């Protein structure tokens, strides 16, 4: 074989080998490409699934909250309906008891007493359910007045006496003579004490129950501390956990032996907290229990804690984060979740727009820093979509981009690295857009209206005027104001009637109303007004600063309330 | 013997309370709605009116206001009876001109005490 032939053959072999190698490489490349495509598809599918699942979960949660609210409303109206026939059962058993006094001897009495006793027992339970569902539905109100603590203790003692005596117990009331007046809701304080005392009576036999009251400096001001101590069966540490939760008694056998729904302590704690105080318990199994209740003096400027719903976990709002970098998203989610926000994340523009539509967020955080990710286009799409354009957008930008962001309709901007505190502050701000709150002035005197308008406008508030009660109601129907200033003496529909109408309409019930009147008020009128209006100013007797401060406090309170009480899912503003 | 007008639309409640009041020595008249209650108060001039607040035709709040707006019936004490044991109701009742207030179900000794106090004032 010539050397040329050998050379050609080698060349041919090499060519073949290269071809084979190229084929293999090509095949491998294709495989890798296919695998990549599949992976990408899988990834997309996965994101879609996660997004879908998130939306479904959000919907399920919203549904659950709606259902819980519906349940509370149902319980409230049902309890009311139940009371009516019960009323007849208790009433007729009492009539029969009274009339059987004339019959001698009356062997019917013990049975009649059982009917009446069971009826009253049932009534108590229904009242508890009614209370709890009212608390849950946010319909339990606090009525503040100053009352004499010692007089209240006397009255509570007298009411609970028969219950205490039933198990052969005795009640001791210890109180300092100098307890004085307390400004709180006396009806709730009374019920708190009755609940604790009747519990003590229920779980103690032939023992001493002590009710103690003393003045205390409490955190957040002065107040009264009440203590109910019994020498009853006590509770183990296990039994103590969950004691204040609704429908839980120390254990199931307790219910069988002692009855009750286990609602009393849940209600007690809610009442205590509504009044700005709390209740704690200290108990030793077999030796007895001590419940300690604190009730602060509530000055008009002490804000009361908003009643916490019993079963519902409140969410401050929903935030959609649209970004490509997952790391940063995670670092945002932490502080937001901690503050009670629900965080949805979108990994891209299409996703972001879809979730903005489906997740109905209260605010969107949009990253436009990454040049490969077209945040600007998303911002433009968000702001040109009629359904989405109202959702405030916080941009994450570099400083140079800021003006462009604002030009495209962003509400706020942040620069990286993001400061969580700053983010929360901005979120709170965009959720409560700074539209000037409007104040409705209802007064038939033109010069008073003009004077009030000048005062209010100076503070940056918008003012609407109504020249009589009827016009005032018309204005209310047009839009709910942040605060209403109301005169009393007006032709035809007077201020009392307006106020009555406002307090009866669900949509208007929460409007803070300030009475500005020159009417000489009777004690009864003043008392009624105090229960229905936020404050009463007598014309000529108040300072401008006082009135403005009062209105400002109400405007601020209304804002806080509306940001806190928004139905989860769709935010305040 | 004091003359009491009981204005109550619920038959069972009306029957129960009127029977019990009669047993306690009162002369009891009944009306079934707010409008006839106001009318009867004017013609019969009872010593005291017990008024359910959720009444047909004319509700108790309105009826009480009319009684208190009329010089002839103004001095007759009115006790409002409501099923809602809420402070707001008490204040609403007092604002409507009622002299006192009690909640249903009726606790007879408590109601009797309130009645006696108002009757003694007359």
Interface residues (C-beta under 8 A of the other chain):
Chain A: X80 X83 X84 X86 X87 X88 X90 X91 X92 X94 X95 X98 X99 X123 X127 X141 X143 X185 X187 X496 X500 X503 X524 X525 X527 X528 X531 X532
Chain B: X10 X12 X13 X16 X17 X19 X20 X23 X83 X84 X85 X86 X87 X88 X91 X92 X94 X95 X104 X105 X106 X108
